[in-house]
Amino acid sequence: MACPELQLAGIMTHQASADAPDPAAAHRQVAVFDEAVRALREAGFVFDFLGGTSMGGIIAAGVAMGWDDDELESRMRDAFVEAAEPKEGVT
């Protein structure tokens, strides 16, 4: 389905199994992401950015830096909720 008003700026993945005891699932997630990116590029999509993260890794980093629960919540809200608000001219 054509959708000319839609512009794909980037693509991201969430490593849901990054902290699993067996790394095979995380390795498979990376492989699937790579396959998806390759297929989209072959279809003519151009990305301004690619990214991937594990929410567990982000939270663990905050804990390692000594953030308490309130600071963790505040920083996560700023980064993933407030920053995700639609920008002017973007629908």
Secondary structure, 3 states (H helix, E strand, C coil): CCCCCCCCCEEEEECCCCCCCCCHHHHHHHHHHHHHHHHHHHCCCCCCEEEEECHHHHHHHHHHCCCCHHHHHHHHHHHHCHHHCCCCCCC
